[in-house]
């Protein structure tokens, strides 16, 4: 029986470096690279209108006037009317267009935190539960990944957010195609955001230099899967891929100057700062941004990955 409504939490995801791997099939397309998932994330609440939860499991596949397929329900983002294309595509794939969907997040949108991917994955988890669709976790991740890639708003956030921790994307694509590993570590995360950076614009241009830099960074991390290596590879990647924006460069330099880098004599828990891909955002592991005089948001690496929660956000 359907619960009629469901809530999912999906961690934010900061990509440290990546290489782009397009393909005609969005489930096969994706990226290789690494990043960190955050305890700051996205909550998605899905409500199924009464009588619309069993259409996909009935013998007629919903042919008898399934209102869930006739038109969209309400869509809000942080309490205001608004929609995310990847979310709409997920709901269409699950035959749940009639769902009321509320997306809530404290993370800035378009600033490198994978909000659209998190919303898509959260919608998949919550709609599957609310509409009693009976899909597996891998299937739901595949649906969300394909929707995100198809919309051109991301290449690897969804699979990373599903896993949690410090995911390393060894091969591109959704479950069954892609391959994941991870760095077994946790840390305090600080971040400051200076504005948006268009993922579509970057991924729609020439990505040869970006991909070469991303492959080199991944090779370094696979040879030494530790957080200091991740952060050092991230800083080098941003420079070599020519993605480092002035505001991010200034903040990273300020953290280094204050002793917040692995090569400094500062705390061993301070691993320096790097630019989030793709956004005008700088993230640090430790207290580097605070020590450099910034007023960052603070969270931690999320250990669990995407999951269903109760209506108050409790697991």
Order of alpha helices (4+ residues) and beta strands (2+ residues): beta-beta-alpha-beta-beta-alpha-beta-alpha-alpha-alpha-beta-beta-beta-alpha-alpha-alpha-alpha-beta-beta-alpha-beta-beta
